[in-house]
Amino acid sequence: MALWYLLLVLFFLGADAAVFTLQNGCRNTIWPGIQPGANSPQLLNGGLRLRPGEIVKITAPKGWSGRLWGRRGCSFDSSGKGNCVTGDCGGVRECAGAGGAPPATLAEFTLDSPVDFYDVSLVDGYNIAISISPSGGSGAMCKPARCVSDLNRSCPKSLQVTRNGRVVACNSACMAFNTPEYCCTGAFGTPNTCKPTNYSRAFKAACPTAYSYAYDDPTSTFTCKGANYLIKFC
């Protein structure tokens, strides 16, 4: 029975699994958070530390879905409790299924459906530059997705999140104003009624391959077959 179970595990974690390579290109330590989608397993219990220049490889099983983001300015005690200036997931080092508090730049994945879908999203705002670079995959839309511009520097004043006089993150218009027009809800809840705004256009100009608002699908969703992915912060 043990051998059969091992072979089954190896099958699901084999050639059809994707390897996520997380790389910290920032000057400071960051704490990536990982939140699985429905029916997907936890990866590294949802959180890890990445020192400047450090690389960590994670194997995601076949069919995995979820999101990754960068937490910045984090401090945790020996029990794993603490907080992060941006992207905090409930005051714990390992997010264990919790999502990051907006604003946070997201790297989103749905694997093997039947191809891999992935994107970089600013729908929940921006706190750190992220890029997704596929390798070894195939498909016409198997291309990098990224937001590598520092939106904190160009963030409109009405969207700025500051700490000690410094801009640490940039809200989306939905998070800042919470209206149907900006959140694509109510009468604005369809692609035909929810259109780009001046705020989402500014995000799109800075990061052309990232989701700038909820219905920004045509230029922001990418697909690959059989790829592994480098997820680089900063």
N, C-alpha and C positions, 0 to 999 in steps of 0.2 A: 504493500500500500504506500509506503514511504517513497519508494522509487517512482511509482506511478504519479504521485503528487509532485515530486521534484520535476519530472518530465513535463507535467502540465504547466507548472510555473515557468519553466524555461521556454516552453512554447509561447506563452503569452508575453514573456519579456524578451523574446528573441528578435528575429529580423524585422518584425513588423512594429517593434517599439521604437520610440524616438529618444534620442539622447539630447538633453538640454545642457548646454555648456554655459554656465553663468560666469561672467567676467566683470570684475570691478575696474573700470577705467577712471574712477574718480580719485581725487587726491585724499579723500578721507574714507574711513571704514563706513560701509553701508550694511543694512540688514534686510536682504530680500525677503519678502513675504510670498507665500504660495497658497492660494485658495482653490481647492478642487471644485469642479462642477458636480451636479447631482450624480450619484452612483459612481463617482471616480474616487480612487484612494488618495489618502494624504501622501505627499512627498516631503520627506524630511520633517514630518510633523508640522509643516507649514512655515518654517522660518529658519534662517541661518545667518551667520556673520560672514562677510566678505571684506577682507582687508584690501587696501589699495594694491592693484595688480593681481590679486588672487583669482584663481579659476577653480570652479567646482563643477563636476559633471553629475547629472542626475538622469536616471533612466525612467522615462514615463511609459507605463504599460499601454498596450494596444487599446485604442478607444478612449484614452484619457482626455478630459477637458478641464479647463481651469484658467486661472490668471496668475500672473506674477507681477510684483511691483517692488520698488525700492523704498526702504525706510531710511530716513536720515536723522542725524542728531539723536541717536538712541543711547540710552543708559539703562543697564539691567543689573540687579543684584544677584547674589549667588543662587537664589531660588528661581531666577528667570523672570522676576517682576521688575517693571520699570516703565519707561515711556519713550516715545520717539517724537521729535519735533514735527515730522511729516510722515504720513503713511502708517501711523500707529494702528495696531490691531487689537486693542483692548488692554494695553499695558503689560503684555507678555512677550517674551523672546520668541517663542514658537507659537504661531498664530492658530494652529490646530483647527482649521476650518473657518476661522473668522476672516473677514475681508479687511482691507486697509481703509482708514478714515480718509475721505476726500479732503483736499485735492491730492490725487495720486495718478501718475502716468502708469498705464496698464499694458502689459503684454499678454494677449489672450490667445488661447489655443483650443481647437476641437480636432482631435486626431482621428484619422481613419473613418471619415464620414461621407463618402468612402475615401476621400482624400483628406489631407490635413488642411484645416482652415486656421488662419492666424492673422492677427492685426496688432498694431499699436494704437491705443485709444486715449484720447484726451477728453472723453465724455465726462469723466469724473475729475477733470482738471489736470494740472501738471505740477510735478514736484522735482522730477529728475529726468535727464535725457535717457532714452532707451532705444536700442535697435535690435531687430531680429534678423539674423542672416542665415538662410537655409544652406545646407551643403549636402551633396549626394542625392538630391531629389530631382524630380522631373515635373514638367508642366509649364505651360505658357505663362502662368502667373506665379511661378516659383521664383520670387524675387524678394529682395530685402524690404522690410517695413521698418520705418524709423521715425523718431522725433529726436533729433540731435541738436536742435537749436536750443539755446538757453531762454526759454519763455519767461523765466523769472525776471530777466533783464528788460524784456519788452512788454511785460504784463500791464494791461490797462489798470489805472489806479483803482477803479471800482471792482476789480477782480483780485487785487493783491491780498495775499496773506502775509503778514509781517510778524517778525519777532525781534525785539530789541532794535527796532528801526530798520531792519533788513528784510527784504522780500525773500521768503523761504518757499513760497509756492504760489500758483496762479489758479484761482477757481475757474471752473467753467461758468458760463452765463447761467446755466440751470442752477448750479449750486449757489451762485451769488444772489439771484433774483427770484428763483423758484416760481416762475410763471409758465403757463402752458406753452406760450410761444417759444420760450427757450428750452423747455424740458420735453417738447414734442408729446404733450398729453392733451386730453380733452379734445377740443375742436382741432387741435394741431397734432393729433395722434396718428397721422398717416404721412407717407412720403410726399403726397401731393399737397398737403396743407402745411407741413413743417419744412420750411426752407432755410437756407443759410442766413445767418445774421451777420452784422458787422463784427461781432466777437468771434463767431466761428470762422469767418473769412480771414481774420487776423491769425488764428491758429493754423488755418490751412495754408496761408502764405508762408508761415514759418516752417511748417512740417507737412509738405504736400502728400506724403504717403500715410499719414496718421488720420484716424477718425477725429473729425473736428466737432461733430454733433451726431445725434442719434441715427440719422438717416444718410450718413455720408458713406454709403456702401461702395459705389462703383469704383472709387479710386483708393479705397482703404482696406479692402478684404483681399487676402492673398491665399493661394492654394498650392500645395506641393504633394507629391506622391513619393513616399519612401525617403523622406529627408530627416536629417538631424539639424538642430538649431543652436546657433550661438546667440545668446541673449546678453548684450553688453550694456552696462550702466555707465553713463557719462561718455 
